[in-house]
Amino acid sequence: MSFLEILQILESSLRLATPLLLACLAGLFSERAGIFDIGLEGKMLASAFMSAAVAAYTGDVWIGLVAGIFASMVLAAIHGVASITFRGNQLISGVAINFLAAGLAVVISQAWFGLGGRTPQLQGPSRFSEVTLPLADAVSSVPFLGAIYANLISGHAILVYVALLCVPVTWWILYRTRFGLRLRAVGENPAAVDTAGVSVVGLRYAAVMICGLLCGLAGAYLATALGAGFVKDMSAGRGFIALAALIFAKWRPWYALGATLLFGLLEALGNRFQTVELLGVTIPTQFMQALPYILTVVILAGFVGKAIPPRAGGEPYVKER
């Protein structure tokens, strides 16, 4: 395998890891505040549909992005009301959001466009184009470093760079700000936070809405950058893979980056090598394409007992009187 082919696989890995990274960081904020959210898949799907539909209608991908974020945050608010205000079961609420988004996206898409549950193909200004970084063309012929900059770092949609920027921003918010300290404390001991005069409900709602924002970015990226429109179930389990990556990363931002890049690499390898021969045995295409999902099962089976979640996670808080 040549150096250029390796760069192409790594470049594909980064593109495929971007929605996973955004969804993983979304779950990180929510679960750090004590709200388990398995509705990441549904929020991504709702955002993917709404961003593609509005972008197709208006011809402006930025308006579509705002619409996708709005749709995701609406579902996040519903999850917050069910889990925080009414103290419902957080897992059931997340499952309901997944079903709701999957069904409504197809029904509304068929009603609006009549294309069998998909949106028109996005072209030109209705989807995110690749961004060429400064001097990328000039240094592309420089061996090694120039090729890495021109072929791996440059040439991605702007949301890829936004996702990478979200990692240090998330770390800074959680570990270097008062808001982050309180958010982590709410996930560990909400009663202590309440005793200090800080609103547990307010912090948890803030975390849930940040989760909706990041899921909105992830879904919009799927439909308007990685793809060229919305198709049924296009999230393809990425929300659940992001949850597995979150457990693998032990609820830490930098580890989340590494975990999602690993999942992206496996998906890129599955897409590039449809059939592989190993010791004279031909590995089928289906196995290669299932690699990210196999790793999800392995991580959940091997790391759930070792990775310790926030102590108050999944438990509704009842204020003492």
Disulfide bonds with the S-S distance in Angstrom:
none
